[in-house]
Amino acid sequence: MSNAADNPKLDPHPGSNTEKDPDDWVSGDEPMTGAQASYLTTLCEEAKVEPPDGPLTKAEASRLIDEIKGKVGR
């Protein structure tokens, strides 16, 4: 029988594989998703900044989203 300490699902502070640097994304060079574009538009309106000119990659959109989120306190 396995010890509870050996079960990562029971670890109160598990490591995360949900956050990765956009530079390390396999799909980072692909065009941003519709969800990213929509969220970016909303954040730009909230922050009262102009949305970016031209298309962005997924990685670029992610970085910009993080930057604007920091400005609006999210």
DSSP file (Angstrom, degrees, kcal/mol; ACC not computed):
  #  RESIDUE AA STRUCTURE BP1 BP2  ACC     N-H-->O    O-->H-N    N-H-->O    O-->H-N    TCO  KAPPA ALPHA  PHI   PSI    X-CA   Y-CA   Z-CA
    1    1 A M              0   0    0      0, 0.0     2,-0.2     0, 0.0     0, 0.0   0.000 360.0 360.0 360.0 141.8    0.0    0.0    0.0
    2    2 A S        -     0   0    0      1,-0.1     2,-0.2     2,-0.0     5,-0.0  -0.492 360.0-118.8 -82.2 145.3    1.2    3.5   -0.9
    3    3 A N    >   -     0   0    0     -2,-0.2     3,-1.6     1,-0.1     4,-0.3  -0.595  18.6-126.3 -80.4 142.6    2.0    6.1    1.7
    4    4 A A  G >  S+     0   0    0      1,-0.3     3,-1.4    -2,-0.2     6,-0.2   0.818 110.3  62.6 -60.2 -30.6    0.0    9.4    1.5
    5    5 A A  G 3  S+     0   0    0      1,-0.3    -1,-0.3     6,-0.0    -3,-0.0   0.711  98.6  56.3 -67.9 -19.3    3.2   11.3    1.4
    6    6 A D  G <  S+     0   0    0     -3,-1.6    -1,-0.3     1,-0.0    -2,-0.2   0.502  86.6  92.8 -87.8  -4.9    4.0    9.6   -1.9
    7    7 A N    X   -     0   0    0     -3,-1.4     3,-1.8    -4,-0.3     4,-0.3  -0.803  59.9-161.7 -96.2 109.6    0.8   10.8   -3.5
    8    8 A P  G >  S+     0   0    0      0, 0.0     3,-1.0     0, 0.0    -1,-0.2   0.756  89.0  66.1 -62.5 -22.7    1.3   14.1   -5.4
    9    9 A K  G 3  S+     0   0    0      1,-0.2    -2,-0.0    -3,-0.1    -3,-0.0   0.715 101.9  48.4 -70.4 -18.4   -2.5   14.6   -5.4
   10   10 A L  G <  S+     0   0    0     -3,-1.8    -1,-0.2    -6,-0.2    -6,-0.0   0.426  82.1 115.5 -99.2  -0.2   -2.3   15.0   -1.6
   11   11 A D    <   -     0   0    0     -3,-1.0    -6,-0.0    -4,-0.3    -5,-0.0  -0.570  59.2-149.3 -71.1 123.6    0.6   17.4   -1.7
   12   12 A P  S    S+     0   0    0      0, 0.0    -1,-0.2     0, 0.0    -3,-0.0   0.712  94.3  33.7 -69.0 -18.3   -0.6   20.8   -0.2
   13   13 A H  S    S+     0   0    0     -3,-0.0    -3,-0.0     0, 0.0    -2,-0.0  -0.540  83.7 179.5-133.6  67.4    1.9   22.7   -2.4
   14   14 A P        -     0   0    0      0, 0.0    -5,-0.0     0, 0.0     2,-0.0  -0.311  33.8-105.0 -70.2 153.6    2.2   20.8   -5.7
   15   15 A G        -     0   0    0      1,-0.1     2,-0.5     2,-0.0     0, 0.0  -0.339  38.3-125.9 -66.6 159.2    4.4   22.0   -8.5
   16   16 A S        +     0   0    0      1,-0.1     3,-0.1     3,-0.1    -1,-0.1  -0.925  31.0 176.9-117.0 134.8    2.6   23.5  -11.4
   17   17 A N  S    S+     0   0    0     -2,-0.5    -1,-0.1     1,-0.1    -2,-0.0   0.197  72.5  84.2-110.1  12.6    2.9   22.5  -15.0
   18   18 A T  S    S+     0   0    0      1,-0.1     2,-0.5     2,-0.0    -1,-0.1   0.612  82.2  63.0 -90.3 -12.6    0.2   25.0  -16.0
   19   19 A E        +     0   0    0     -3,-0.1     2,-0.4     2,-0.0    -1,-0.1  -0.957  60.6 160.5-117.6 125.0    2.5   28.0  -16.2
   20   20 A K        -     0   0    0     -2,-0.5     5,-0.1    -3,-0.0    -3,-0.0  -0.995  47.3 -98.2-140.2 143.2    5.3   28.0  -18.8
   21   21 A D    >   -     0   0    0     -2,-0.4     3,-2.6     1,-0.2     4,-0.4  -0.396  32.4-128.7 -59.1 130.0    7.4   30.9  -20.2
   22   22 A P  G >  S+     0   0    0      0, 0.0     3,-1.2     0, 0.0    -1,-0.2   0.783 108.0  65.7 -54.6 -26.8    5.9   31.8  -23.6
   23   23 A D  G 3  S+     0   0    0      1,-0.2    -2,-0.1    36,-0.1     5,-0.1   0.746 101.3  50.5 -65.7 -21.2    9.3   31.5  -25.1
   24   24 A D  G <  S+     0   0    0     -3,-2.6    -1,-0.2     4,-0.0     2,-0.2   0.437  83.3 116.6 -95.5  -1.0    9.2   27.8  -24.3
   25   25 A W    X   -     0   0    0     -3,-1.2     3,-0.8    -4,-0.4     4,-0.2  -0.483  58.4-149.0 -71.0 134.6    5.8   27.2  -25.9
   26   26 A V  T 3  S+     0   0    0      1,-0.2     3,-0.4    -2,-0.2    -1,-0.2   0.871 103.0  38.9 -65.8 -37.3    5.8   24.9  -28.9
   27   27 A S  T >  S+     0   0    0      1,-0.2     3,-1.8     2,-0.1    31,-0.4   0.207  81.9 113.0 -99.2  15.2    2.9   26.8  -30.4
   28   28 A G  T <  S+     0   0    0     -3,-0.8    31,-1.9     1,-0.3    32,-0.4   0.741  74.3  54.7 -61.6 -24.8    4.1   30.3  -29.3
   29   29 A D  T 3  S+     0   0    0     -3,-0.4    -1,-0.3    -4,-0.2    -2,-0.1   0.511  87.8 100.1 -88.1  -4.1    4.7   31.3  -32.9
   30   30 A E  S <  S-     0   0    0     -3,-1.8    28,-2.5     1,-0.1    29,-0.3  -0.390  90.2 -83.8 -75.8 159.0    1.2   30.5  -34.0
   31   31 A P  B     -A   57   0A   0      0, 0.0    26,-0.3     0, 0.0    -1,-0.1  -0.289  57.1 -92.0 -60.6 147.7   -1.4   33.4  -34.3
   32   32 A M        -     0   0    0     24,-2.3    26,-0.1     1,-0.1     2,-0.1  -0.190  46.9-107.7 -58.9 154.8   -3.1   34.4  -31.1
   33   33 A T     >  -     0   0    0      1,-0.1     4,-2.3    -3,-0.1     5,-0.2  -0.311  23.0-110.0 -80.1 166.2   -6.3   32.6  -30.3
   34   34 A G  H  > S+     0   0    0      1,-0.2     4,-2.4     2,-0.2     5,-0.2   0.871 120.4  54.3 -62.1 -37.5   -9.7   34.2  -30.5
   35   35 A A  H  > S+     0   0    0      2,-0.2     4,-2.5     1,-0.2     5,-0.2   0.907 108.2  48.5 -64.7 -41.5  -10.0   34.0  -26.7
   36   36 A Q  H  > S+     0   0    0      2,-0.2     4,-2.8     1,-0.2     5,-0.2   0.927 111.5  50.0 -63.3 -44.0   -6.7   35.9  -26.4
   37   37 A A  H  X S+     0   0    0     -4,-2.3     4,-2.1     1,-0.2    -2,-0.2   0.911 112.7  46.8 -61.4 -43.1   -7.8   38.5  -28.8
   38   38 A S  H  X S+     0   0    0     -4,-2.4     4,-2.2     2,-0.2    -1,-0.2   0.928 114.5  45.9 -65.0 -46.3  -11.1   39.0  -27.0
   39   39 A Y  H  X S+     0   0    0     -4,-2.5     4,-2.7     1,-0.2    -2,-0.2   0.890 111.5  52.6 -65.4 -39.6   -9.4   39.2  -23.6
   40   40 A L  H  X S+     0   0    0     -4,-2.8     4,-2.6    -5,-0.2    -1,-0.2   0.901 108.5  50.5 -62.8 -41.8   -6.8   41.6  -24.9
   41   41 A T  H  X S+     0   0    0     -4,-2.1     4,-2.1    -5,-0.2    -2,-0.2   0.929 111.7  47.9 -60.6 -46.1   -9.5   43.9  -26.3
   42   42 A T  H  X S+     0   0    0     -4,-2.2     4,-2.4     1,-0.2    -2,-0.2   0.924 113.1  47.6 -61.4 -45.9  -11.3   43.9  -22.9
   43   43 A L  H  X S+     0   0    0     -4,-2.7     4,-2.9     1,-0.2     5,-0.2   0.905 110.0  52.3 -63.9 -41.7   -8.1   44.6  -21.0
   44   44 A C  H  X>S+     0   0    0     -4,-2.6     5,-2.4     1,-0.2     4,-0.8   0.903 110.7  48.1 -61.7 -40.9   -7.1   47.4  -23.3
   45   45 A E  H  <5S+     0   0    0     -4,-2.1     3,-0.5     3,-0.2    -1,-0.2   0.928 113.7  47.1 -63.8 -44.6  -10.5   49.0  -22.9
   46   46 A E  H  <5S+     0   0    0     -4,-2.4    -2,-0.2     1,-0.2    -1,-0.2   0.887 116.7  42.9 -64.6 -39.8  -10.3   48.7  -19.1
   47   47 A A  H  <5S-     0   0    0     -4,-2.9    -1,-0.2    -5,-0.2    -2,-0.2   0.527 108.0-126.6 -83.8  -6.2   -6.7   50.0  -19.0
   48   48 A K  T  <5 +     0   0    0     -4,-0.8     2,-0.3    -3,-0.5    -3,-0.2   0.921  64.6 132.6  57.5  47.1   -7.6   52.8  -21.5
   49   49 A V      < -     0   0    0     -5,-2.4    -1,-0.2    -6,-0.1    -2,-0.1  -0.898  63.5 -99.8-122.9 155.6   -4.7   51.8  -23.8
   50   50 A E        -     0   0    0     -2,-0.3     3,-0.1    -3,-0.1    -5,-0.0  -0.518  39.6-116.0 -72.5 137.5   -4.8   51.3  -27.5
   51   51 A P        -     0   0    0      0, 0.0    -1,-0.1     0, 0.0   -10,-0.1  -0.342  46.7 -83.0 -66.3 157.9   -4.9   47.7  -28.7
   52   52 A P        -     0   0    0      0, 0.0     2,-0.4     0, 0.0     4,-0.1  -0.244  41.0-116.0 -64.6 149.8   -1.9   46.5  -30.6
   53   53 A D  S    S-     0   0    0     -3,-0.1    -3,-0.0     2,-0.1     0, 0.0  -0.688  76.0  -3.8 -81.4 136.0   -1.5   47.2  -34.3
   54   54 A G  S    S-     0   0    0     -2,-0.4     2,-0.1     2,-0.0     0, 0.0   0.069 103.0 -36.6  75.4 175.4   -1.4   44.1  -36.5
   55   55 A P        -     0   0    0      0, 0.0     2,-0.3     0, 0.0    -2,-0.1  -0.368  53.2-155.2 -74.8 150.6   -1.5   40.4  -35.6
   56   56 A L        -     0   0    0     -2,-0.1   -24,-2.3    -4,-0.1     2,-0.1  -0.854  15.4-119.8-118.9 157.4    0.3   38.9  -32.6
   57   57 A T  B  >  -A   31   0A   0     -2,-0.3     4,-2.6   -26,-0.3     5,-0.2  -0.450  36.1-103.3 -83.7 169.1    1.6   35.5  -31.9
   58   58 A K  H  > S+     0   0    0    -28,-2.5     4,-2.2   -31,-0.4   -30,-0.2   0.911 123.8  48.4 -58.7 -42.4    0.2   33.4  -29.0
   59   59 A A  H  > S+     0   0    0    -31,-1.9     4,-2.3   -29,-0.3    -1,-0.2   0.918 111.8  48.0 -67.0 -43.8    3.4   34.2  -27.0
   60   60 A E  H  > S+     0   0    0    -32,-0.4     4,-2.4     1,-0.2    -2,-0.2   0.918 112.4  49.7 -62.7 -43.0    3.3   37.9  -27.8
   61   61 A A  H  X S+     0   0    0     -4,-2.6     4,-2.7     1,-0.2    -1,-0.2   0.908 109.7  51.6 -62.6 -41.9   -0.4   38.1  -26.8
   62   62 A S  H  X S+     0   0    0     -4,-2.2     4,-2.4    -5,-0.2    -1,-0.2   0.924 110.7  47.3 -61.8 -45.1    0.3   36.3  -23.6
   63   63 A R  H  X S+     0   0    0     -4,-2.3     4,-2.3     2,-0.2    -1,-0.2   0.913 113.7  47.9 -62.6 -42.8    3.1   38.7  -22.6
   64   64 A L  H  X S+     0   0    0     -4,-2.4     4,-2.7     2,-0.2     5,-0.2   0.895 110.0  52.4 -66.6 -40.2    1.0   41.7  -23.5
   65   65 A I  H  X S+     0   0    0     -4,-2.7     4,-2.7     2,-0.2    -2,-0.2   0.937 110.8  47.8 -59.6 -47.4   -2.0   40.3  -21.5
   66   66 A D  H  X S+     0   0    0     -4,-2.4     4,-1.8     1,-0.2    -2,-0.2   0.903 112.0  50.5 -60.8 -41.3    0.2   39.8  -18.5
   67   67 A E  H  X S+     0   0    0     -4,-2.3     4,-1.3     2,-0.2    -2,-0.2   0.930 113.8  43.0 -62.8 -46.5    1.6   43.3  -18.8
   68   68 A I  H  X S+     0   0    0     -4,-2.7     4,-1.9     1,-0.2    -2,-0.2   0.875 109.2  57.7 -70.7 -37.1   -1.8   45.0  -19.1
   69   69 A K  H  X>S+     0   0    0     -4,-2.7     5,-2.7    -5,-0.2     4,-0.7   0.898 105.3  52.3 -57.7 -39.6   -3.2   42.9  -16.2
   70   70 A G  H  <5S+     0   0    0     -4,-1.8     3,-0.4     1,-0.2    -1,-0.2   0.864 107.6  51.8 -63.6 -36.3   -0.4   44.2  -14.1
   71   71 A K  H  <5S+     0   0    0     -4,-1.3    -1,-0.2     1,-0.2    -2,-0.2   0.845 114.0  41.9 -69.8 -34.1   -1.4   47.8  -15.0
   72   72 A V  H  <5S-     0   0    0     -4,-1.9    -1,-0.2     0, 0.0    -2,-0.2   0.443 115.6-112.2 -95.9   0.8   -5.0   47.3  -14.1
   73   73 A G  T  <5       0   0    0     -4,-0.7    -3,-0.2    -3,-0.4    -4,-0.1   0.822 360.0 360.0  78.4  32.1   -4.3   45.4  -10.9
   74   74 A R      <       0   0    0     -5,-2.7    -4,-0.2    -6,-0.2    -5,-0.1   0.440 360.0 360.0 -94.7 360.0   -5.6   41.9  -11.9
